[in-house]
Amino acid sequence: MSLNPKILRVRSSRLAEVDLDNLIFGETFSDHMFSMRYEDGRWGSPEILPYGPVPLPPASIALHYAQTVFEGMKAYRGADGAIRLFRPKRNAARLRASCERLCIPPIDDRVFVDALKALIAVDADWVPALPGYALYIRPVVFSTEDHIEVRPSRRYRFIVVTAPVGRYFTSGGGGLSLKVEEHYTRSPAEGGLGASKAAANYAGTILSSEGARREGFDQVLWLDGRERRYVEEAGLMNVFLKIAGRTVTPPIGDSILPGVTRDSLIALLRDRGVPVEERRIAIDEVLAAARAGTLEEMFACGTAAVVAPIANLAYRSEAIAPREAVPGPLTGALYEELTGIQFGRTADPHGWTEIVETG
Ligand code: COI
């Protein structure tokens, strides 16, 4: 590995205190974090440090103007004991694209992947060996220069923290219940930030998702910003529907995140000879299919949530439910196939996984 970060280890690990049975997503962090700084026009000073607070000047542009981007990934421990990353180069490329969109100096893909591997090697014992669990990886890049003029910062920090996680949704296999959001949007149409993993995109979702939660839903289903007519994403995830034997998903564009899980599921479906239509899907088409009995399955996908069946959509006074019992056969098969590759249970014909050397 060429990166060679300086390593400062914790005096004693917190791992023994972790109760995997009662983990809450994203609340327990492993012992160490990776850190790198951008100063004087270059990224440098890679370090692995004890997990802890990162000093930020009060006038930092990250705080005032959200010049912050992040990624979401996982490390998986297989039955063979090996730790695998899943398509890390895709996340590296997407982080680069997000950095470019937010005017942040991009991080070299190789440096990004080496940083993750070095950190996970140090905290290898934190990658859970229990089925269904993984080590969630959260890389984040933010500006640290002390000024409040709206312009690109001259200093940045790249941090990677990791967290052992189980299921993202506690609603289990019963499927997600989503409220179709007709007022707020995740991404305001073309030219916005919707296709990048900008922190600001996520801040804008909290009001809707909290409102939906208070009404008893798991999340919202987002419609497009221009007409509130076309399905875009499900909460923080991409979305797929099976209608009259055809698998459809909204096309990637300015307002939809190019999900790594989304792309992988499309490839797995095409491997099986199942065509996937990447096209706009009007909410009225979904409603009409449900009424006609041709809405077979619905599922959401993302790194955190994996493949999550959707049990119903609340749209105005209608309850839209798929015909198949939840999880439907396609949803279940895709979950098994994807996690089979991620955990090394099945062959990896696309060469998506990369082993983390821990020795
Ligand atoms: C992920 O699925 O990893 C995400 O980044 C979405 C979310 C947990 C913010």
Residues whose N, C-alpha, C, O or C-beta is under 5 A from the ligand:
A	BS01	COI	E71 G72 M73 L236 G302 T303 A304 A305
